[in-house]
Amino acid sequence: MGLIWWILPAVAGVIGLMLLFAGFGKLAQLKPMAGGGRLFFGVGFLGIAGVVAFAGLNLQTYKRLTYERDVANIKFAAVQGAPDTYKVDVTFSDGQKLLEATGAQPILKGNQFEIGAQVIKFQPVANMLGYDSIYRLDYIEGREAKRFSSDAVTEAQTNGIALTQNPGLDVHALAEKEGPRFGIDAQYGSATYQPMGDGFEYNVNITQDALVARPTEATKTLIQKGAYPGFQSTGGSAQ
């Protein structure tokens, strides 16, 4: 789809140049009417080529700056007999699964989960040239949504598991220290959180600068049912 924005202006530009040369040729032959007509249409085609080219560049720029990539798919299954306790099925974008050292699926407690990552972001110009932000997933944790008091600073417990190790050279630390010299921003991380529940499923993506966890349509319905008893999704009925 993106190539059409370069093919169209290229074709229009070639036609415009051919008409311009033909117009100058007619003028050289002392045929002002024919030459003028060709020059007029030649300039018009060149103008169209320029407009389409700039429009295509603008669209490509927007697409690059809003480009998203798959990070992980996360599913939750309730642990029977343990309130607010869920087995977590995490499948990363490369097909790998998140498992504990024993080979078991991690178990998180709470009614909300958060997943975080370290992000190395490039300047928008670099994004347009194809240099997308890079990330390293850091952790996934379970927690209670209402775990703090608004009256004073309070403590809260969370539970989770690290998603990556750091073998060898710490690229993020190096980018954090030296990156600003080269227009690289590694001064921050990104995290996103959503409700946990039995049967909930989320697709996690990363933009050029942030993680985003989006519930599937079925999960949206489950969340709405929990928040608004009797909720009915379009074309379905509440259970």
Buried (B, 14 or more C-beta within 10 A) or exposed (E): EEEEBBEBBEBBBEBBBEBBEBBBEBBEEEBEEBBEBBBEBBBBBBEBBBEBBEEBBEEBBEEBEEBEEEBBBBBBBBBEEEEBBBBBBBBBEEEEEBEEEEEEBBBBBBBBBBBBBBBBBBEEEBBBEEBBBBBBBBBBBBBBEEBEEEEEEEEEEBEBBEBEEEEEEEBBEEBBEEBEEEEBBBEEBBBBBBBBBEEBBBBBBBBBBBBBBBBBEEBEBBBBBEEEEEBEBEEEEEE
